[in-house]
Amino acid sequence: MVTPTYIPLGTITLASTDSEIVFSSIPATYRDLILVFQGGNTGAAANIYQKLNSDATTSNYSSVQMTGTGSSTLSSSPSGGATWTVTFYGYLEQNLNANVIVQLQDYSATDKHKTYLSRSNSASNGLSAIAGRWANTAAVTSISWTVSSGEFRIGSTFSLFGVA
């Protein structure tokens, strides 16, 4: 079995706050994409939303979400949003302790819908896992992340990897 190799495609480290981060001109030469985030936001507890190819079609994004805080659990299955949620239950905080890893499978295939898995955690909130589907067969060429409250904090880091 071949061991996957992660090829760095780009890293953004914020020197000032920002409300949206975009990775564009993503080459179609890898099997999967991995996005890694460590950081926080300037507002209250918030979530990160992901959009592919600037597509805001409300019927294209669906997901199943679950979370645990150590004292409670929660799950949901939202549909009809114009983005994917890659964190759940307000894991993005004002400190820089939130961690998120998103895997986007078969992102360059043009014969199937795209799926993703997201895992996130925060030292004070707990953890979440999300699986989602983008009902579009276009190859993914850009990914944008926005935050539901405030802006991404100075020092937040976003990294994109291609999986060969």
N, C-alpha and C positions, 0 to 999 in steps of 0.2 A: 504494500500500500504506500502510495506517495504521501509524504508529509507536506501539508500546505505551507507555503511561504508567504509571509506578509510583506508586501512591497509598499514603502511609504510614498503616498501621493501628495501629501501636503499637511502642514500643521499651521494653525492660527493660534497665537497667544495674544490675548487682548491687552493692549497698552492703555486703552480707554474703554468705557462701557459701550455696549452695542446692543441693539434690539434684534438684529438678524445677522446670522452667519451663513455664508453661501460658499459651497464648493461647486465650481462650474467647470465646463470643458473636461468632464471625467472621461478618460479613454475607455473604449469598449474592449479592452484586451485582457480582462481578468474574469475569473469565475464569479466571485463574490466581492462585496465591499464590506469593510469594517470601519465603523466610526467610533472613536473613543473621546469621551468628554470628562474633564475634571474641572469643577468650578462652582460657581454660585450665581446669584442674581442680586439686584439692588432693591427689589421689592419684597413683599411678603412671600411665604412659601408658595412655590409656583411649579408649573410643569413645562417641559420642552415639547414643542410641536415640530414635526418634520413634514416637508412638502417636497415632492419629486417633480422635476422639470417644470416648475412653476404652475403645476396643475392644481387648481382650486375647485375642481368638480366635486360637489358634495357627495355624490354617490360612488366615488372611486375609492374611498378609504374606509376600511373596516378593521376591527381588532377585537381581541379578547385580552382582558387585563386582570392581573391578580396582584395582591400586595399583602405584606405582613409587617406588623409593627413590634412584634414581641408580646403584645397584649391583645391584639385584635387582627382580624383578617377581613379582606374585602375583595370582591371580584365584580367585573362588569363586562358587558359586551356592546360597546357603543358602535353605532353605524351612522353613516350619513354626514360625517364631518368633512371639512375641506382640507384637513391635514391628518396625520397620524400623531398620536401622543406617544412619545418615547420614554416619558417618565409618568408616574401615576401617583396620586395621593399627595401632591405638593412636595416632592422630594428635593426640588431645587431651593436652596436656602441662601441667606445672606452671607454665610461663611463660604469657604471654598472647598467644602467637604463632600460635595455630591460627585458620584462617579456613574457614568453611563457607558455601556457598550452596546452598539447596535450592529447586527449582521444583516445585510441586504443580499439575499440569495439570487443568483442568476440575473443580476441587474442588467446585463447587456443582451439577454435573450429577447428576441422579438416575436416569439411564438407562445408566450405564456404571461400570465399575470405575475407581478412581483410580490414576494413575501419577505417579511422581516421578523427578527427576534430581537427584543430589547431587554437588557437587564440593568437595573439601576439600584443604587443604594445611597443612603445618607447616614452619617454617624448618629444623628439624633432622631431620624424618622423611621428607618426600617429599610425594606427592600421591595422591589416590584419586578415583575416579568410580564412582558407583553408580546403577543404574536399578532401580526397583521398582514393584510393583503391590499395591494394597490391594483384595482381592476383596470389595468391598462397594459397593452403589450409593447409599448414603446421602450426602447433601451433608455436607461437612466443616464442622463448627461449632466444633471445638476441636482444638488440636494441643498435645501435651505432649512435652517433651524431658527425658530423664534421662541420667545419665552412668554408665558401667559401673564406675568406680572413684573413690572420693572424692566431692567435690562440685564444682560450678562455682565458679571463683575469683571473689573480689571484683574488680570492674572488667570482668568479662565482659559483653558486650553482645549482645542478641538483638533483631532488628528484623523486623517483619512488614509486607509490602507486598501490596496488591491490584494486579493488572495489568488495566488497563482496555483 
